[in-house]
Amino acid sequence: MAAGTRLARTLPYAIVGAAACYLYYIAMNFEFHRRAGTLGPDFWPKAILALLIATCAYEIGRRVFSRSPHKEVGGVLEELVEASAETHGNMGGTAAAESHPWLLAAGMALTALYVFSIQTLGFTLATATYLALFITLGGYRRWGVIAATSVLGTLLLLFFFMKVVYVSLPIGEAPFSAVTLFLMQVMGIR
């Protein structure tokens, strides 16, 4: 492959990497009052930008120094799909894709209802209900799995956003706020 082509393939990564470096520089200059034992508002932007810079540097290096930079990395998911198709006899993908516009509309309406109700119900109750209804709308009918996924998924999200990332989530209005406040107390979230 010609050197000019290799450099042309690295251009998007160089542009994004340069923009990420600039944004990282700006994030380093955030002015805020530091509190001991907590992450500042600069932590997550800098962490994400550092990962973006590392990814761009990796891709630039791979495309410039690799013997076959045009070969894409990956294919694990494709291999799984192909193996499943072979196992189930659908080699050519000839089955027509199903279309469910009413399910799509119902999913959109459910999401809009979630956004509308989260301030009243609070994050915990609104998210657990939304997850359960969305999974059910998708056609899954193992109620124990739906309940476990909805409750555990909501608790994991609550812990991650409020304890790790320090994002303030809506607690809801009384009497619904009591559920969120109780769970926050049990999980050690302040």
Order of alpha helices (4+ residues) and beta strands (2+ residues): alpha-alpha-alpha-alpha-alpha-alpha
